[in-house]
Amino acid sequence: MTVSITSSWDDGHVLDLRVADMLDRYGLTGTFYIARDFLDERMSDSQLQDLAQRHEVGAHTLTHPVLTEISLEQARDEIHGSKIWLEDVLGQEVTSFCYPKGANNLALQQIVADAGYVMARTVDKFTFSVGDNPYCVPTTLQIYPYPLRPLPRIAFWRGWRSRLQPLLDALPTLRTFRLGAKTLFNWQVFAESLLQTAAQENGIWHLWGHSWEIERYDLWDALDNILQTVAAYDNSQSVTNSGLITHS
């Protein structure tokens, strides 16, 4: 049983550097998707240049629009423009792209391909392969509070459908792969169970997230623990997102 390990981190927040340091600590590689004009606390150009020497840096549009909600002409400017900008900053080719909020369709996939990217990532979860389309690549799981979504502005006794959404999303996967009852209550156990399933499938374990959310929900220990587990896993190889395509 072998498993390919990859991770990706969206938006370009300066806290991505903390994620990169954690990946380095465990000998893992990641892909960081950067939107130029989205976050006030985005990494500086010099920080991006340093990051690109250690990990893959991919494009995430210029202003982080939902691409399915703007014109194709605007989407083309966002997709092509972010590649041109990043390549100018980094002085190297940028081959991976991530759709903001995962929103895509066939027309947008073609624009990404025409721009010269080799792959594009979505936010679809609970899969263990890249699928048949390199411009619609899914993930395995997101690092996010689980099993309940935090709703701090809503009274505890209200909004239960929304609070339960992380668990409801995962339930079909829990049933399909007959994962243990403990995975219902703990994100790390769930992540480790999906790692074991990925290995059994000789597949891919793809973790994604936002460093600013890790900070908001105090998930740094959870991330450190799962990265340590992943790094020690037998018969595993760490690859970038684009490496999933070019090495397959």
Secondary structure, 3 states (H helix, E strand, C coil): CCEEEEEEEEECECCHHHHHHHHHHCCCCCEEEECCCCCCCECCHHHHHHHHCCCEEEECCCCCCCHHHCCHHHHHHHHHHHHHHHHHHHCCCCCEEECHHHCCCHHHHHHHHHHCCCEEECCCCCCCCCCCCCCCECCCEECCCCCCCCCCCCCCCCCHHHHCHHHHHHHHHHHHCCCCHHHHCCHHHHHHHHHHHHHHCCCEEEEEECHHHHHHCCCHHHHHHHHHHHHCCCCEEECCHHHHHHCC
